[in-house]
Amino acid sequence: MKKNILFIIIILVFQKATSQSESKEQNAKQQHTLSGYITEAGSGENLSAVSIYSEQLLVGTSSNNYGFYSLTLPEGEHTLKVTFIGYGSIEKKLVLTDDIQISFELTQSEESLEEVLIDANRGVHESEVTQMSVVSLKPSEIQDIPVILGERDVIKTLQLLPGIQGGTEGTSGFFVRGGSPDQNLIILDEAPVYNSNHLFGIFSVFNGNAIQSIDTYKGGFPARYGGRLSSVLNIQMKNGNKQKFSGKFDIGLISSSILLEGPLNKGKTSFIASGRRTYADLLSIPFQPDDVLFRYHFTDFNFKVHHVFNEKDKLYWSTYFGQDKFNGRERTDSDDIFKTKLGWGNITSTLRWNHQFSANLFLNTSLIFSNYRFFANIEDKFDDVRFTLDTKSSIDDIGAKMDFDYFPNPNHTVKLGWASTYHTFTPRQTEIRETGVDPISVDQKIKSLESAIYVEDDWRITDRLTLNPGLRVSHFQFESTNYLNAEPRAALSYKLKHDFALKASYARMNQYIHLLSNTTVGLPIDLWVSSTDVVKPQVSQQYALGVAKDFYNAGYSFSFESYYKKTDDIIGYKEGALFIAAEGIENGDEVNWEDNITTGQGWAYGGEFLLRKKTGKLTGWLGYTLSWSERQFDELNRGQKFFDRFDRRHDVSLVSIYKPGPKITLSGAWVFTTGINFTIPDQVTSISRSNFPLSESFNFPTISQGNTTNITTEKNNFRAENYHRLDLSIQFHKKKKKGRSSTKAFSIYNIYGRKNPFFYTIKINGNKETLTRVSLLQFVPSFTYTYNF
C-alpha cells in the first residue's frame, strides 16, 4: 500500500511539473487527450511501437507493448497518421473538442484494403527516438534468414547484428559488448529464462512461430530493466487470433512444430498454443552399435490465453515448458552396464492484468513464476556392485511487478513501477548409493530476495533535443546481508537535422545472481548462485556515444555507436577449481563453493556500425564491430590483464533478403569474425602448421628452442583462425484456397565448406605433439515444409 501511495505522489509531481513547463504554450487552447489501442486487422493482435503523430504539429507518440497509446493535443482540427513498417498506414482527420478514445486496425501491406494508405517508408525511425543501442526484429525477418538444420532461431538471428556475437560454432549462446552469457537478461512475456539452449546450444528454446516482437538493448538501458550487466532481450509472445481459427505446422530435417490459435469467445477471448519436438533420437538409432545406445531429444510448448473484459481491462496468461533429455547406455562383454541420464529445462508462467485508469494513465500488473532445473543420474554396474549417483540443481523464482505508463502531454512519456522476486537456488542436491555402503546425501539451498523501484521520462525538451533520464533503486537481501544500490540512467538525442541525430547514453547496472561455469558453451551443468555476504554483486558502468541517420525516401537507416564499459566484482573459478570437488562427492562433505571462486574486473570498448534497409523488395543490413574485451583477476594469470576468451577484434555480417514477388524469397548471410582465444599448455613440441592449410599467417606466441616449442602459460595466449561462412536460402510460397498457404524452404549452411575451428586438440604421435583443428559444421543442407491453414 505504501508503494502504491508513493507511485501516486510521483505521478502527481510529474503532472504538476510538466503542466507548469507547458503552460505558456497551452494558454491559447485547451488540451484534450486522444487514446486507444492499435491492433492487427483480421487477428486482433496488439501492435507495439506503432507511430501515431499529428502532421500539423509534428508531435506524436508510439504504442506500448500492449498496443496502448495516448496523445494530448490542443483543441481543434488535426490530421493524424498511424504508421508501422510492413503495414499500410492510416490517415484520419478529426476535430478534437473533448477527450476521446479511438482504436486503429492496421492491415499488412500486401493485403491492404483500398481505404488504407500504403506508406511503408514511414515508421518509428532511428533518428526520431531518444533511446540508443536498441535492436528490434520482426518475426518475419527471422523466418526469411537462412537457418541451420531447418530451425528458425531468434538468437542466431541476433548474432548477425553488430555488438552481439555468438560463442563457438553453431551455438545459440551470445555475448554482448564484452559481457558473458549470464549477463544477458532474457525475458519471455515478463518471465526470466535462465537457460536459453536446446541441443547443447545448437538451438535456442524460443519457437519463432509463437513470437510477436523481439527487442534487444545493448546499452543505455531504460530504468525499467535491471538485474543484468550486458543486455536485455525482451520477447513477447503472440496473443492469438480473436476472429478465426488458424494454424501452422513445420516439418524439418530433425524436428517438427505445430501452432494453433483462435477465438474461445470471438472478439473477446483468444488462445495460442505451439509445440515442437526433435526426432534426432529416432533417426540415430539405426546407426548405433548393439552394445551402445544414445538417445537425445528436446520438447517445448507455449500456451497463452488473452481475455478482454472491456476496453480498459485485459487479462493475459502465458506459460512455457521446455525440456532436453539425454539417455546413454553401454554394455560390456561381461554384461556390466553403464547408464547415464541427463535432463534440463525451463518452466515459466506469467499472469498479467492491464488496466487503463484514464486516457493518460496505463497500468500492467504481473505475477511471475520461473524455474530452471538440471538433473543427472549415473549408474555403473559391475559384477555384483551397483554404484548410483543422483544430482540435481535448480533455481526457482516467484515474483510480482507493477508498471505504470503515464502520458501527461506530447512532450513527456513517464514510466515507473516496482518489482520484487524471491529466489530459491539449489546449487547441489546429491545422493550417492553403493551396494553394501550407507547412502550419502548432500543438499544445498540458498534463498534471497531481489527488489527494485524505478522511474524514467522520455522528455521532448525542444523540437531538436530529447532526454530520457531514469533512476532505478535496487535492493538485494541474503540472510542478514543487504545490498542497496542506486542505478542512474540517461539517454540523450539531439537532432542536427530532421533526419540526423547525435546520441549519448550512460547506464549503471547491478547483477545479484551469478553463473558458475568451467565451460563457454552453456552446458546444463553450469550453476546459478546468489550474491552472499562474501560474494558481492557485479556492477558495471557503460558510456556510449553515436549518431543515427535516416534516409526516408529510400527506406535506409544508418547508425554508428562507440562504447566503453567497466565491470567490477566479476566472479570465476580459481585455476583448476570446480564447483563440486571430487573428494567432496566421495566423502559427502558440504562444499563451500565460495572458497573456489575469485573476483576480478573487466573492460570492454569498441565501435559498431549498422546500415539497414527495412522496406522494399530488397531488405537486410550490413554490420561491423571493432571491439576489445579484457579481464583481470588477482588469482589468475599472475594478476595480469588478459583478453577474454571471446574477445574478437573484428566482426562483420552482411544479410540480404530479396522478394521479387509473392511466390519466392531469396536470402543470404555472410559472416566474418576474428578467431576466439584458447589457452595452450606449455611444452607442446613441433607444432605442425600443415594442419592449417586455410591460414596463411597463423599466430603462435612461441619461442623456438631446438625441437621444442615453448608456449607461454598466459591465459588465453593463443588466438584461433578467423571464422567465416556463407549461408543461402530459397523459399517457394504457394497460396491455396480459403486463405491457406504453404512454403518450401531450402537452405545451405556454410555453402563453401569452410573448416572453421570448433576447438583444438593436441594429438600425440610417438614423440611428436601436433595441434589439430577440429571442425564441426561444413556444408549443412536443410529443408523445411510449412503449411498454414
N, C-alpha and C positions, 0 to 999 in steps of 0.2 A: 504494500500500500504506500509506503514511504517513497519507493522508487517511482511509482506512478505519479505521485504528487510532484516529485522533482521534475519529471518529464513535462508536466503541465506548466510548471513555473518557467522552465526553459523555453517552451513554445510561446508563452505569453511575452517573455523578454524579447525573443526574436521578432515576434509580431509587432511589438511596440517600436523596436529599433528600426526595423525595415519600413514600417509605415511612416516613421518620422523622416527617414532619409529620402523617401519618395514623395513627401507631402507637397513639395514645391512643384513637382511635375504633375501631380494629380489634382491640384486645386481647381483646375478648369473643368474637369469632367469627373463624374462619379465612376468608380471602378466596379466591374462585375466579373464573376468567375464562370468560365466555361469548363466543364469537366465531363468525364465519361471513360469508356473502355474502347480499346482497339482490338478487334478480333479478325480472324481469317474467315473470309466468306466460304460457306459450304461446310465448314467443320466447327466453327465457333472457338477455335484455339486462340488463346490470348497471344498478342504480339508485343514484345518488348522492344525498346529502343526505336520506336516509330516517331518520326519528326512531325510535330504539329506547330505551325507558325503562321503569323499574320504577315501578309505581303506588304501592307501599308506601313506597319510599324517596324517590320524586320525583327520581331521578337518571337520567341517560341519556347517550346519545351519538348520533352520526349517521354514516351510511356515507360513505366517502371516494369519490373519483372512480371507483374501480374496484368499488364496491359492498361493500367490506370494512368490517366493524365489529368492535369489541372493547369489552366492558363487564365490569368487575370488580365483583363483588357479594359480600356476606357469605354464608356458608354457610346454607342453609335454603330455605324456600319463598318463591317470588316469582311475581308476575303481570306478565308482560312485554307491552307493547303496541308494535306495529310499525306506523307510520303514515306516509303520504305523500299530499300533496294530489293529488286526481284518481284515487286508488286506494283500494280497500277496505282497511281496517285489519285486523290480525291480533292476537288476544289469546291468549296462551299461558301456561298455568300449569306450573311446573316446580319440582322440588326440586333445589337445587344442592348437590352433595356433592363435586364434582371439576371440573376444567377440562373444558368440553365445547364442541363445535363444532356449531352449528345454523344452517342456511341457511333463508331465508324467500323465498317467491314471492308477490308482490303482484299482484292482478288489477285491471285498470282498472275504475272504479266502475260503468260502465254494463253491464259484463259479469260482475260479481262473482257468485261462487257462494254458495250458501246458508250455508256454514260460515264464510264470510269476513264479518266485521262491517263495516258501512258507517259510517265516521266521517270524512267528507271535511273536517270542520271542524278536524280535528287535524292538525298537521304541525309543521315547524320554523318557529316564529313569530318575528317581528321582535324582540319584547321578550326572547326567550329566548337569542339569540345575542350573543356579545361583539362581533363584527365590525359595523362600520357602513359606510355608503357603498357598499353592495353591492346590485346589482340582478340577480335571476335570472329568466329567462324559460323557459317551456316551449315546445317546438316547436309545440304545438297553438295557443298564443296567436299565433304568427306566421302560422299557417295561417288564423286567423279574422279577422285585421285587414285592412281594405281595402288593395288594392295598386294600383300603377301599372303599366299595360300587362300585367297578369296575372302579374307576377313577385313572389312572396313573398320578402321580403328581411329578413334579420336586422338589418342596421344601420339600415334605415329604421324598423324597429320600435323599436330602441333610441333613435332620435331623438325618439320620443314620450314619453320619460321625463325627469324633471327633472334638470338638470345636464349632459345630453347633448344637444347642439344640432347641427343639420345645417348644411351650408355654403350654397351657392347652391341655387336652386330645383331640386328633383328629384334632387340628387346624393347619393351614398352616403358622402361624407366626413363625419366627425363631430369635434366639438370638445367637450372635457370640461373644465369648470371653468376656462375661460380659456386652455386649452392649444391647441397646434397639432396637426394630424393626425399628424405624425411622433412626437409624444409619447405616442401610444397604442400599447401593446404588444398586438398581435393574434396569438393563438396558436390553431392548429388541430392538435389532437392532439399537443401539446407543441412543434410546429414554428412558428417565427415567419413571418408573412405580411407582406411589405413593401409590396405594393400590393393593396388590397382592392377595387379598382374594375373593373367592366366598363363598356363603352359610355361611356367618358369620364366615369365617375362616376354614370351613371343607375342602374346595378345594382351590387350587391356580388358578390364571387366565390363566396359561400357558397350552396350549393344546400340550401335549407331541408329538403328531403325526407330528406337524409342526416344530419341533426343530431340528437344525443341531448340535449345540455344547453348552455345559454348562461349564463355568469356574467360580470358586469361589475363591476369595482372602480373607483370614482371617487375614492377617497381611503382613508386608513388602511390602506395596502397591507400584507398579510401579508409577512413576511420572505422567503417563498419566491419572491416575484416581484420582479424588478428590471430595470433597463436602460431604463426609460422614466419620464417625469415625471408624466403626466396620468391615465392609466387603463390597466387591463388588461382585455382582452376574451378570455376563455378559452372556446373552443368545442370540444366533444367530439363526435366522430362516433359514429353507431350502430355496434354490433359485428356486427350481422347475426343473423338468426333461426336458432337452433340446432335447432329442432324441425321446421320445414316450410318449403318453398319458397314465396315470395310475391313480389309485385312491385307496381309503381305507375307510371303514366305520366300526365304533364300535357301538355295541348295549349293553348297560349295564343296571343295575337294575333301576337307577334313571335318567340316561342321555344317550344321543347318540351323535355321532360325525361323520363327513364325511370330507374327504380330497380329493381334485382333483389337479392334476398337469400335465404339459405337455408343448410342444413347441407351441408358437404362430408363430414363424418362426424357423424352425428346425435348430438347431445348433447355432442360434443367439439370439432368444428371448424365454424366458420361463416364466411360471406363476405357482403359487401355491396358493390354496385357501382352507381354512379349517373352519368349523363351528361346534359349539357344543351348545346343549341346554338340560337343565334338564326338566323332566316332573313330578317332585315331586308335583307340584301344581295340576296336573290332578289326580295323584294317591291318593292324600289325601282327595279329595272331598267326596267320599262315606263314610268316617269315621268321618265327621264333623257334629255336630248337626245343626238343621234347623236355629236356631237363631244366630249362629256364623259361619263365613266363613273366613278362612285364606288361602291366596294363595301366593306362593313364586316360583320364577324361575330365573335362570340366563341364559344368552346367551353370547357367544363370537364368534368373527370372525377374522380370519387372512387372509391377502391377500398380495402377493408380486409379483413383476414383475422384471425380470433381463434381461437386453439387452446388448449384446456385439457389440459395434461399430466396434472395431478392436482389435488386440492383446494388444494394450496399453490403450484403453479407454472402460470402462464398466459403466453401469448405473443401479442403484437399487432403487426401490420404494417399501417400505413396510408399511403396516398400520395394526393397531389392534383396534378393537372395542369390548368392553365388558360391560355388564350391569346386575345388580341384581335388581329385583323388588319384593316388598312385599306389599300385599294388605290385610287389615283386616277390617271386618265389624261385628258389634254386634248390635242386635236389641232386645229391651226390650218389656215387655208385653204392656207398654203404647205407643208403636210404636216410642219411642225415638231411635235414631241411633247414633252410634259412629263409625267413619271411620278413618282408618289410611293408609297412602300410604308412602312408603319409596322407594327410588331408589338411586343407586350409581354405578359408573363405570368409566372406563378409555378409553381414545382415544389417540392413538399415531400414528404418521406418520413421516417417515424418507425418505428423498431423498438423495441418495449418488452417488457420481461420483468418480471412480477410474481412476487415470492417471499414467502411467509409463513414467517418464521423460527419464530414461536411464536404463541400466542394474543394476545400483546401487541405484536409487532413485525412490521411490514409494509414491504416494500421494492419500489420501482419503479425500474428502470434503463432509460434511454432513449438510443438513438443517433439523432441528428437531422441531416437534410440539408435545406437551404432554398436556393432560387435564385430571384432576380428578375432579369429581363433586359428590355432595350429595344433595338430596332434600327430604323434608318431608312435608306432608300435613296431618293435623289433623282436623277433622270436628266432632263437637259434637252438635247434635240437640235434644233439649228437650223442650216440649210444643211448643211455637211459637218463641223460641230463637235459633238462629244458631250461633255457635262460630267456626271460622276457623283460623287456624294458618298455614302459609306457610313460610318455612325457607329453605335457600339454603347456601351451602358453596362450594368453588371450588379453584383450583389452575391451572393456565394456564402458560405454558412455550413455548416460541419461542426462538430457539437457532440456532447457527451455530458453526461449528468446522472444523479445518483442521489438519490432522495427517500425518506427513512425516515418512517414513521408509527409512533409509539410510544405505547401506551396503558397507563401504569403502574397507574392506578386511575381511578374515575369522575370525579375532580376534575382530572385532567391529560390533555391530548392534546398530545403533543410531535411537532413536525415539524422535521426537519433534513436537510441534504443539501448537495451541491455541484453546480456546473455550469460548463462551460467551452466556449467557442465560438471557432473560428478563422474570422475574417472575411477575405474577399478582395474588395476593391472595385475595380471598373474604371470610374472616372468617365467616361473617354473613350477610345475606340478608333476612330480615324477614318482613312479613306483617301480621298484626292481624286485623281480621274483626269480628264484633259482631253486631247483629241486634239492630238498634237504637243507635249505638255508632260510632263515626267517626273512620275510619281506622287508624292504627298506622303502620308506616314504619320505619325500621332501615336498613341502608346499610353501610357496612364497606368494604373498599378496601385498599390493601397495594401493592405498586409497588416497585420493586427492580431490580438491575442488578448485575449479578454474572459473573465474567470473570476469566480466568487463562491462563498462558503460561507455558510450561514445556519443559524439555529436559532430556533424560536418555540415558545411553550407557551400553549395555551388553558387557563387556570388558574382553577378554581372555588374562590375563596378562602372564601366563605361562601355560604349559600343566596341572598343578595342580590347579592353582589359577585363579578364575574368580571373577569379581566385577561388580555390576550393580549400579553405582552412578546415582542419579537423583535429580532434583530440580524443584519444582512447585511453582510458584508465583501466588497467588490468590488475587482477588480484589472483594469487595462487596460494593455496593452503595445503601443506603436507604435515600432518600431525600438529605439532606446536610451532612449526616454521611457517612464516607468512612472507610472501613477496608482493609488494605493491609498486607498480611502475606506471609512469606516465608515458604515453606514446604519441607525441605530436606528429601531425601530418600536414603537408601543404603542397598544393599544385597550383601553378600559375601559368596563364596563357595570355600572350599579348599579340594582337593582330597587326603585323606590319602592313599587310594589305588585306582585302576582304577574303582572300583565299590562301593566305600565307601567315603562319603564326610561329612565334618563338615561345617555347615552353620550358618550364623548370619544375622540379619536384624534390621534396625531402620526405623521408619516412623513417621512423624509428619503430622497430618491431621487437617483441619478446617471444620466445618459444619455451614452453614449460615442460614439454614432453620430448623424448629423445629416442632415436632408433639406434640400437647397438648392432653392429654388423661387422663380420670379418670378410664380407664379400662386397661386390659392387654391382651385382645383377639382381638384387631384390629377391633373394630366396626367402621362402617362408620361415626359415629358421632364424631370420633376423628378428630381434626382440624389441618391443616398445617398453620404455621405462619412464619413470616420473622424475621431475626435479625433487630433490630432498634437501635436508639440512646440510648435506655435504656437496651434492651436485647442484650447481646454480643454474638458473635458466640461461639459455643462449640469448644474445642480444645483438642486433645489427642496426646500423645506420646507413642509409643509401641516399646518395645525391644523384640527380640526373638533369641533364640539360639537352635540349634538342629543338628541332624545327619540324613543322608539318606543312605540306603544300598540297592543295587540291587542284586538279585540272578538270573543272566542271564539265565542259563540253565533251572531253574525251573519256571521262569516267575513270581517270587515274588518280592515285594519291601517292605521295612521297613523304617519307619521314626519315629523319636521322636522329639518333639519340646516343649520347655518351653518358657513362655512369661510373660511379665509384662507390664501393660497398665495403665497409669494415665490420667484421663479425668477431665477437668475444665470447669466451666460455663455450667454444665448440668442444664436444667430447668424442673420444675414440678409445679403442683398446690400446693398452700398452703393448710393446713389442712382444709377440709370442703369446699374449694373453687371450683367453676365451671366456665367454660368459659362464659356461659350465666346465669347471676343471675336472679332468679325468679322475683325480683322486677324490674329488667331492662326490662324484657319482658312485664310486666304488664304496666309499665309507658312509654314504648317506649324510654327509655333512651339509650344513647350511652354507651356501656360497655367498660371500659378500661381494656382489658384483661391483660395488663402488670402489673396491680395492684394485680392480683390474682395469680401470679406465684412467685416462689422463685428459687434462683440459688444455686447450690451446686457443689460437686466434687465426683469423683468415682475412685475406684481402682479395677483392675481385674488382676489375676495372676493364673498360673497353668501350667499343662503339658499335652501333647496329644501324644498318641501312636497309630500308624496305621500300621497294617500288611495287605498287599493287594496282591491278586493273580489275574492277568489280563488275563492270557492265559490258554488254555486247556479246557477240558470238565467241570472241576470244577473251578469256579471263585468266587470272593467275597472278604470280608475283615473282620477283627476284629479291632475294635476301642475302645479306652478307654480314658476318660478325667477326670483329677483331677483338680478342679478349685474352686476359691473363687471370689466373686463379692460383693463389699461394696459401700455404698453411705454415704454422709454426707451433710446435709443442715442446715444452721444456724436456720431456722424457722421450722424444722421438728425434731421430736424425741428428743426435748430439746437440739438440736445442736450436739447430739452424733452420732457416726457412727452406721450404721445398715446394715445387709445383705440385698441385693436386693431381690425382690420378686422371681426372677428366679435364685437365687444363688443355684446351685446344686453341691454338693461335688463330687459325682461320676456319671459318665455316661458311660455305656457300650453298644456296639452294635456288633452283630455278624450277618453277611449277607452271605448266600451261594446260589449260582446259579449252578445247575448241568444239563448238557445237554448230556445225554448218547448217543443220536443220533439226527438226524434232525427232528424227529417226536414228541419229548417230551422235556419239560423243567420243572424241579423241582426247587423250590426256597423256602427259609425260612428266616425270620428275627426275631431275639430275641433282645429285648432292656431292659435295666435296668437303672433307674436313681433315684437319691436321690429325695425325695419329695420337692416341692416348698414351699415358705413361705407365711403365711397368718397373718393378724393382727386380734387377737381375743380380743373382748371388755372385760373390767373388770367386776367383779361380775357375772360371769356365775356360777351358782350353780350346784353342784352334777353332774359333767360331767361323763357320763356313758361310761366306757371303753368297755362295751359289744357290742357297735356299731362297734367295730373294731376287729372282730374275726381274721382277717388276719394279725394283727400286734401284735407281742409278746411284744415289748418294745416301746410303744407309748410315745413320749417325750412331756409332758405338762410342761411348765415353771410355776409351781404353788406353792403356799404356802397354805396348808390346815388350815382352822380355823373353827372347828366345822362342820356344814353342808354347809358352804360356801367356795368356792374355789376362791381365789383372783388371777386373771391373770394380769400380768403386762401390762401396756398400751404402752409398747415399740413397735415401728413399726416393722412389720413382726416378731412377737415374737413366732410364732407357726409354726413348720415345719410339713408338711403333711407326710403321709405314703409314703414309697418308691413305685415307679411306675415300673411295668414290664409287658411284654406281649410277646406272640409268634404268629407270622403270618406265614401262609403256603400257598403255591400256586402250582398249576399244570396246565400246558398248553399243549394242543394237537394241533400239527401243521399238516396240510394236504395240499400237493401240488396238484394242479389241472392242467388242460390243458391250453396251451397258457400262461404260466407264472403266472397263478392265484393261490392263496393260501388262506387258512382260518385257524383261530386259535380259539379254545375254551379254555377259561381260567376260572378256578375255584379257589377261594381263600377264606381264613377264617382269619379274623382279630381278634386277641385275642382269640386263639383257646381254651385255658383252662379257659376262662371266668373270668379272674382276675377282681375284682371290684376296679379298680383304681379310685382315687378321682378326680372328675371334679371340685367340690367346696364343701365347708362345710356350713351347716346351723344350726342355733340354734332353736330347737323345744321346745315349752313350753307346759308342761302337768301338769296342776294345778300349784303348787308352785315349780315345778321341771323343770329345763332347761337342755336340753341334746344336746351335739354337735354331729351332724349326718353327715356322709359322703354321698354325692350324686355322684353316678357313672353314666356314660353316655353310653359307648360303651362296650358291653360284647358279645363275640361270634357273630361277624357280618359276615355272609357268603355273597359272591357276585359271580356273573357270568358275563362274557363279551364274546361276539362273535365278532370276527374281520374277515373281508373279504377284501383281496387285489386283485385288478384287473388291 
